[in-house]
Amino acid sequence: MGAYSNLAWQLLVQFLIVLFLIVSVSGLAVGVGLITSTPRIVGTFHMLNRWVSTRHVLRPVEVPVDTERVTHRHHRWLAAGFVLGGLIAIFGLFAGLDATAVSAAFATKRFAPVVAIGVESAKWVLIAGSALGVLVGAMLLFYPNAESTLERFANKWVSSRRVTRSWDDMHMNLDALVEAHPRPAGWIIACTSAAAVICAVVMLARYY
C-alpha cells in the first residue's frame, strides 16, 4: 500500500506540472499574440468574455421546502432513526477507525503523523455530531413538544444569493488596461510565461 501511495503521489505531481506547463504555454501564446497581432487577440478576448450568472442556475436550490408536516406526522420514527443512526456511527467510529492505520496506508512515513492528526480530528468531529444526533433523537422521543421550540429557534432561511449578489458583477479593469497598452502587456505576459515554461520543463525533466 505504501508503494501504491508513492506512485499515486508521483502521478499527481507530474499531472500538476504538466497542467502548469500547458497554462504557461497558453500564456506565452497570448503574450506573443498581443505583441504581433493585437487586433486579433483583443477580438478573441471579446468573444471569450461571456457573463454566466450562477444566480439564475441556482435559483431552484434557494426555494425553501416545507418538510415540517412529514416530520411532525412521523416524529417518533424520525427520532428513532436519529438515535439508532447516531449510536451505530459512534460505535463504528470508536471501534473501526484507527487513525494510525489510515495514515500509514495512505501517506508516506514523513507525512503519516500529519495525516493521523487530521484523521483523528475528523473522527472526533463526527463522534460529536453523532452524539448530538442521539441527543436530538432522545429529546424528540421523550419531549415531543420540544420539537416546535427547536424549530422556531433553528428554522431560519439564509439566502446565499443575497450574500453573493455582488460576486456576479463583471470586473473588466484588467482587460481594459491590456487593451489600452497591448504591447507592454504582451511583453510582460510573454516574459513571465516563458520563465514559467522553463521552470515547468526543468521540474518535469526530474521525473524522466
Salt bridges, closest charged atoms under 4 A:
GLU147 OE2 - HIS72 NE2 3.75
GLU151 OE1 - HIS72 NE2 3.03
GLU179 OE2 - HIS46 NE2 2.68
